[in-house]
């Protein structure tokens, strides 16, 4: 006696089974439903490609930055080779240590003026570093020059200013020299100025040299050496 046959839940199609690899025809797509007719298809961006391009750009930028970091800075190289800048750096380090020892607040500015290194201490209460008529400043400048010479092995001619004392003095001497030159040019008589230190005499000589009809000379011994302004013959 045979077992009863149960209907299958899966309908078997009478259409012949074809091998998709053996046929060149495209498979038939199911008909679109009503909802899909109204759907808007948006193009799918290739995120992988964009990520790859971004990574490549980032790597390129990093490589460029690394190359730039590896390349020596021409300005830094020139600065290292400039003896005047080297003098300023040594002087700055020396003065920073000195300010710490004296417990004096001040900032140090480094520059090059003509053929000399220029160092200035600015800010804070710096009167004690200037002294009467700049006497302490002169002594401090000599000490700084000695420190630089000891480090570099070359005699230093750097100029030190504290609290803009020399800057103000330069302005006063420039005016004085100009007035003296005009008087000498008009009267034809030489004039002797008050004793000055080397810095002050140089300021006067530079001003007189720019005025036609007069010239200047220095006479006497330190600390009473002075400038004499004379008419041209």
Secondary structure as UniProt FT lines:
FT   TURN            20..22
FT   HELIX           34..38
FT   HELIX           47..70
FT   HELIX           74..81
FT   HELIX           83..102
FT   STRAND          107..113
FT   TURN            114..115
FT   STRAND          116..122
FT   HELIX           127..130
FT   HELIX           132..134
FT   HELIX           135..152
FT   STRAND          159..162
FT   TURN            163..164
FT   HELIX           165..187
FT   STRAND          191..192
FT   HELIX           198..209
FT   TURN            212..213
FT   STRAND          214..219
FT   TURN            222..223
FT   STRAND          226..231
//
